């Protein structure tokens, strides 16, 4: 009887090995651009999440991003230290309007003190990082309002 139970359990697990496309983040937010295009953005809210950002991602799908959520509006400069791919960085105010953009922002693989910072010229409540070229592809402009 014990052997039969083990065999049945193993047989049940055989159907569970399918390839998973991407892990599902239950906290992910859908971000809608003015043209109706949508991306799914993983939120970065804790200090550790904000510090790590996309640093440990090998790539970013065109319909994915990371949304940095800050407690209050203030300048939030970004850098690309140890990033693995270029991104578009979009600063957003508390009214969900784009106030600043850095397009096709390249990784910095030199010493940390040699990496430039980008943006942070205005008070932002959110910052969205998306695959480089997606902002231009969706004709995003300063003053556009995003929904999320």
RARA-V167502 format. One record per residue. N is the residue number from 1. RES is the residue in one letter. PHI is phi in radians with two decimals (NA if undefined). Layout:
# RARA-V167502
n = {N/N}
res = {RES/RES}
phi = {PHI/PHI}
This chain:
# RARA-V167502
n = {1/2/3/4/5/6/7/8/9/10/11/12/13/14/15/16/17/18/19/20/21/22/23/24/25/26/27/28/29/30/31/32/33/34/35/36/37/38/39/40/41/42/43/44/45/46/47/48/49/50/51/52/53/54/55/56/57/58/59/60/61/62/63/64/65/66/67/68/69/70/71/72/73/74/75/76/77/78/79/80/81/82/83/84/85/86/87/88/89/90/91/92/93/94/95/96/97/98/99/100/101/102/103/104/105/106/107/108/109/110/111/112/113/114/115/116/117/118/119/120/121/122/123/124/125/126/127/128/129/130/131/132/133/134/135/136/137/138/139/140/141/142/143/144/145/146/147/148}
res = {X/X/X/X/X/X/X/X/X/X/X/X/X/X/X/X/X/X/X/X/X/X/X/X/X/X/X/X/X/X/X/X/X/X/X/X/X/X/X/X/X/X/X/X/X/X/X/X/X/X/X/X/X/X/X/X/X/X/X/X/X/X/X/X/X/X/X/X/X/X/X/X/X/X/X/X/X/X/X/X/X/X/X/X/X/X/X/X/X/X/X/X/X/X/X/X/X/X/X/X/X/X/X/X/X/X/X/X/X/X/X/X/X/X/X/X/X/X/X/X/X/X/X/X/X/X/X/X/X/X/X/X/X/X/X/X/X/X/X/X/X/X/X/X/X/X/X/X}
phi = {NA/-1.11/-1.12/-1.09/-1.11/-1.12/-1.10/-1.12/-1.12/-1.13/-1.11/-1.15/-1.29/-1.04/-1.44/-1.70/-1.68/-1.11/-1.27/-1.68/-1.10/-2.60/-1.10/-1.63/-1.77/-1.16/-1.64/-1.02/-2.01/-1.52/-1.91/-1.90/-1.46/-0.98/-1.46/1.66/-1.12/-2.22/-2.28/-1.83/-2.02/-1.37/-1.35/-2.12/-2.13/-1.31/-1.03/-1.15/-1.08/-1.16/-1.14/-1.34/0.89/-1.64/-0.90/-1.71/-1.50/-1.44/-2.74/-2.46/-1.17/-1.07/-1.81/-2.18/-2.90/-2.26/-1.93/-1.51/-2.04/-1.88/-1.13/-2.55/-1.20/-2.88/-1.14/-2.28/-1.23/-2.11/-2.39/-2.04/-1.02/1.09/-1.22/-1.90/-2.74/-1.28/-2.41/-1.68/-1.93/-2.19/-1.62/-2.27/-1.49/-1.18/-1.63/1.22/-1.70/-1.25/-2.03/-2.86/-2.53/-2.21/-1.63/0.86/-1.29/-1.49/-1.08/-2.10/-1.98/-1.68/-1.09/-0.93/-1.21/-1.66/-1.43/-1.30/-1.85/-2.26/1.14/1.35/-1.45/-2.29/-1.25/-2.18/-1.77/-2.37/-2.38/-1.97/-1.90/-2.33/-0.97/-0.97/1.72/-1.22/-1.09/-1.16/-1.04/-1.77/0.97/-1.25/-2.40/-1.01/1.70/-1.12/-1.85/-1.77/-2.02/-2.86}
